[in-house]
Amino acid sequence: WQHLARNEEIPAAQITHCLMINGFDKDTDLNKTGWFQKMYERYAHHLKGFGVELLTVMNNLRFFRVSLIKPQGLSHSHAAPLAASAMIMGRLWNRFYIPGSSSYASLMPEGSHPMSDHLLSTEELSIVHDGANASRTEKIEQVSRLSETREYLRVCIGQPIFNAQSGVIENCCRCTKCVETMIALELLDVLHQSPAFPRPLTREHIWNASMRRWRYQENLQLARRVGRRDVMIDLRYWSMLERQRAEGRGQRSDDGENK
């Protein structure tokens, strides 16, 4: 949104294309069962309204990443596959944005980082780490103001869920990324207007989420700002439970080994 032609004054920095990768994450469909094509058709139609063309690329990078560094290490390797997928497109573009996962206030060692992403650039392609100037809740707040995007917002780490009746690609509403996003949408009073999140958010979902500490802090700050004391209480209860869970993970077993 920030770099669309309507908002970006610098022509060279304007976004003209988006890249959708089949083979990057859990929503891989290398067997071409059809659901990736459904996703493409829906998002391509949406982006066309903003003057952006959606392109796709297929690769098997996820299988290499899983076999080499194991699933738990995928978050430490995602910038390179994104940059590699952009380079496959040749000279179609000379600038490629990798959206930042964290703000400058909550940086941590990750596969994408504002101090390292640009090192993946070549003589012909500039890799730009973009969006670290805003927190995740600030980004969600900006997106939530665009009513036409609410049925397209997808953050789920699992395979897509197609609602044949509404035509909406739904989020599972149960994984960590879904719960973190739903908390912010609830605080912004637009969760009930977001068909991509059709399942309710309960207190138990908040308590049992595997949130990162900095995302908990961002949602807590937002809850405090909008005056949602009930959500503040649930988030603080999550923090207490998380400390207990961490202590449990650090306990020693009977043979003296750390569990």
SVG drawing of the C-alpha trace seen along z (x, -y; Angstrom):
<svg xmlns="http://www.w3.org/2000/svg" viewBox="-23 -12 50 53">
<polyline fill="none" stroke="black" stroke-width="0.4" points="0.0,0.0 2.8,-2.4 4.5,-1.9 1.5,-1.8 1.7,-4.4 -1.1,-6.4 1.0,-6.8 4.6,-6.5 6.1,-9.8 9.3,-8.2 8.6,-6.4 11.5,-3.9 10.1,-2.8 6.6,-2.2 5.3,1.4 4.1,2.7 4.1,6.5 3.7,8.9 5.2,12.4 3.4,15.5 5.7,18.4 4.6,22.0 7.1,24.0 8.2,21.5 6.0,22.4 3.4,24.9 1.0,23.8 3.1,25.6 1.2,27.3 3.9,28.7 1.5,31.5 -0.8,28.9 -4.0,30.1 -5.7,26.8 -5.9,24.9 -2.8,22.8 -4.4,21.7 -7.6,20.8 -5.5,18.6 -3.7,17.0 -7.0,16.2 -8.5,14.6 -5.5,12.5 -4.7,11.5 -8.2,10.1 -7.9,8.1 -4.4,6.7 -5.6,5.7 -7.8,3.1 -4.7,1.5 -2.9,1.5 -0.6,4.4 0.1,7.5 0.4,10.8 3.0,13.2 3.8,16.8 6.9,18.8 7.3,22.5 10.3,24.0 11.2,26.7 13.2,24.5 11.1,25.5 12.1,29.1 15.8,28.1 15.3,25.9 13.4,28.5 15.9,31.3 19.0,29.1 17.9,27.0 14.7,28.7 11.3,27.1 12.1,25.3 14.8,23.3 12.7,22.1 12.3,18.7 16.0,18.2 16.3,18.7 13.3,17.1 14.9,14.0 17.3,16.0 14.5,18.1 12.5,14.9 15.4,13.1 16.2,16.2 12.6,16.4 12.8,12.8 16.1,13.3 14.5,16.2 12.3,13.5 15.4,12.1 15.2,8.4 11.5,8.0 12.3,5.6 15.2,3.9 13.9,3.6 12.4,6.2 10.8,5.6 11.0,8.1 8.4,7.2 9.9,6.8 8.6,9.1 9.7,6.9 9.9,3.3 13.2,1.6 12.1,1.6 11.9,5.4 14.6,6.7 16.0,10.2 18.1,12.8 15.9,13.9 16.2,15.0 15.2,11.6 16.7,8.5 17.2,4.8 21.0,5.1 21.4,8.2 18.7,8.4 20.3,5.8 23.5,8.0 21.5,10.3 21.3,7.7 23.1,8.1 24.3,5.6 20.8,5.8 18.5,6.3 18.2,4.3 16.8,6.2 15.0,3.9 14.0,4.8 10.8,2.8 8.4,1.9 10.5,2.1 9.5,-1.5 6.1,-0.1 5.1,2.6 3.0,5.5 -0.1,4.0 0.5,0.7 0.5,2.5 -2.6,4.4 -4.3,1.2 -3.4,-0.4 -4.7,2.7 -7.8,2.9 -8.9,-0.6 -9.1,0.7 -12.5,2.5 -11.9,4.0 -8.9,6.0 -10.5,7.6 -11.7,10.7 -8.2,11.1 -6.0,10.9 -4.3,14.2 -1.7,14.8 -2.3,18.5 0.7,20.8 -1.3,23.8 -2.9,24.7 -5.6,22.5 -9.3,23.2 -11.7,22.4 -15.2,21.4 -17.1,22.5 -20.2,20.5 -18.6,17.2 -15.5,17.6 -13.3,16.4 -9.9,18.0 -10.2,18.4 -7.6,18.5 -7.7,21.4 -8.2,18.9 -6.3,21.3 -2.6,21.1 -0.3,18.6 -0.2,16.1 -4.0,16.2 -4.6,15.6 -2.1,12.8 -3.7,11.1 -7.3,11.7 -6.4,10.1 -5.3,6.9 -8.4,7.0 -10.7,7.4 -9.0,4.5 -9.5,2.4 -13.2,3.5 -13.1,4.9 -12.7,8.7 -16.5,9.1 -16.2,7.4 -13.4,9.7 -14.8,12.8 -11.3,14.2 -11.4,14.9 -14.8,16.7 -14.2,18.5 -14.6,16.7 -11.6,15.6 -12.0,16.9 -10.1,16.3 -8.7,19.8 -7.2,19.2 -5.3,16.2 -4.2,18.1 -2.9,21.0 -1.2,19.1 2.5,19.5 3.0,15.8 6.4,14.2 7.1,11.8 7.3,8.7 4.0,9.5 2.4,9.9 3.8,6.5 2.5,4.8 -1.0,6.2 -0.9,5.2 0.0,1.7 -2.8,1.6 -5.3,2.9 -4.2,0.2 -4.5,-2.5 -8.1,-1.5 -9.2,-0.9 -9.9,2.8 -9.3,3.9 -10.7,7.3 -8.1,8.1 -5.4,6.6 -6.3,9.0 -6.3,12.0 -2.9,11.0 -1.4,10.6 -2.8,14.0 -1.1,15.4 2.1,13.9 1.8,15.5 1.0,18.9 3.9,18.5 6.3,18.0 4.9,21.2 5.3,23.1 8.8,21.8 9.7,23.0 8.2,26.4 10.3,26.7 13.4,25.9 12.7,28.6 15.1,31.5 14.0,35.1 14.7,37.9 18.0,38.8 19.3,35.3 18.9,34.2 17.1,31.1 13.7,31.8"/>
</svg>
